[in-house]
Amino acid sequence: MEPSRRALFLREMGLAPLWRRRAGAEHVATATVADSGSPAAEPSRELDRDEPHSRAARILRFDWAQLRAAVSGCEACALCKSRKNTVFGVGDERADWLIVGEAPGAEEDARGEPFVGQAGRLLDNMLAAIALKRGDNVYIANVLKCRPPGNRNPEPAEVAQCSPYLLRQIQLLEPKLIIAMGRFAVQTLLETDASIASLRGRLHRYRGVPLIVTYHPAYLLRSLPEKAKAWEDLCFARRTMSGL
């Protein structure tokens, strides 16, 4: 990475001047939280129990165009009444990297694109720090495709209705690595109530796909000391991808 690009990112992340970890200070453990051991394209056990013509089973047969249309017209929960736009996802549909966030905010709802505004700019800087950029071998999506009113936390029923969409996106994408950003993204994908602090720094798996946990950019904007930890997570992600 060019020194100037790294320096710009670290300033944005509040981490200048540059620092290095001591040799031997890293410890990478492998966890199997919510790992069924099945291929990424295999439906979840929950969805296996659905009737053949159920909504979830139908979603799992959609191609990209059908899936996008289904999300655009979705009325499966009450969020359809308050949204301005659905937020399907954006990026390279054959990407190796998948970024999963939580739910659209006000700017995302207005523009129909995930991670825009101040949090989106920070995400772009985070990606640049590991030589990535939006749309180039990177796909970005949220657990929820509609904004919860007032940016409140997603409700379990809303997550349940949107989860088949995200699962199908992952099946179609077949990413090599998932970075889950934020508590609800992490807890949804790993089916756990554990905190991000307790899960980060280890390699998890979602339906056989390696997954790394980190903080959401919107949270980092409010909690500057955690930016150093997010930087560690990104370095871990870069090393993990290099080894795949």
ZIGI-V622335 format. One record per backbone hydrogen bond with DSSP energy under -1.0 kcal/mol. NH is the residue of the N-H (numbers start at 0). CO is the residue of the C=O. E is the energy in kcal/mol with one decimal. If there is no record, write none. Layout:
BEGIN
NH&CO&E, NH&CO&E
END
This chain:
BEGIN
5&1&-2.2, 6&2&-2.7, 7&3&-2.4, 8&4&-2.2, 9&5&-2.8, 10&6&-2.2, 11&7&-2.1, 12&8&-2.7, 14&9&-3.9, 24&21&-2.2, 30&202&-3.4, 34&31&-1.9, 41&38&-1.8, 47&43&-1.9, 49&46&-1.4, 53&50&-2.2, 57&53&-2.2, 58&54&-2.3, 59&55&-1.7, 60&57&-1.8, 61&58&-1.6, 66&62&-2.7, 67&63&-2.6, 68&64&-2.1, 69&65&-2.3, 70&66&-2.3, 71&67&-2.3, 72&68&-1.8, 73&70&-1.3, 79&76&-1.5, 80&77&-1.8, 82&78&-1.4, 86&144&-3.0, 89&139&-2.2, 91&137&-1.9, 94&91&-1.7, 96&136&-1.6, 97&176&-2.2, 98&138&-3.0, 99&178&-2.5, 100&140&-2.9, 108&104&-2.6, 109&105&-1.9, 110&106&-2.0, 111&107&-2.6, 120&116&-2.3, 121&117&-2.0, 122&118&-2.4, 123&119&-2.4, 124&120&-1.9, 125&121&-2.4, 126&122&-2.7, 127&123&-2.4, 128&124&-1.7, 129&126&-1.4, 130&127&-1.8, 131&126&-2.5, 135&132&-2.1, 138&96&-2.2, 139&89&-2.9, 140&98&-2.6, 142&100&-1.4, 143&101&-2.5, 150&147&-2.1, 151&148&-1.4, 158&154&-2.3, 159&155&-2.4, 160&156&-1.7, 161&157&-1.9, 162&158&-2.2, 164&161&-1.0, 165&161&-1.5, 166&162&-2.8, 167&163&-2.3, 168&164&-2.2, 169&165&-2.3, 170&166&-2.4, 171&167&-2.7, 172&168&-2.5, 173&169&-2.7, 175&95&-1.7, 176&95&-2.1, 177&209&-2.4, 178&97&-3.0, 179&211&-2.6, 180&99&-3.1, 181&213&-2.1, 185&181&-2.5, 186&182&-3.0, 187&183&-2.1, 188&184&-2.3, 189&185&-2.5, 191&186&-1.0, 198&195&-1.0, 199&195&-2.4, 202&28&-2.6, 203&210&-2.7, 205&208&-2.7, 208&205&-2.2, 210&203&-2.9, 211&177&-2.6, 213&179&-2.2, 219&215&-2.1, 220&216&-1.8, 222&218&-1.6, 225&222&-1.6, 226&223&-1.9, 229&225&-2.0, 230&226&-2.3, 231&227&-1.7, 232&228&-2.2, 233&229&-2.2, 234&230&-2.2, 235&231&-2.4, 236&232&-2.3, 237&233&-2.4, 238&234&-2.3, 239&235&-2.5, 240&236&-2.6, 241&237&-2.0, 242&238&-1.3, 243&240&-1.2
END
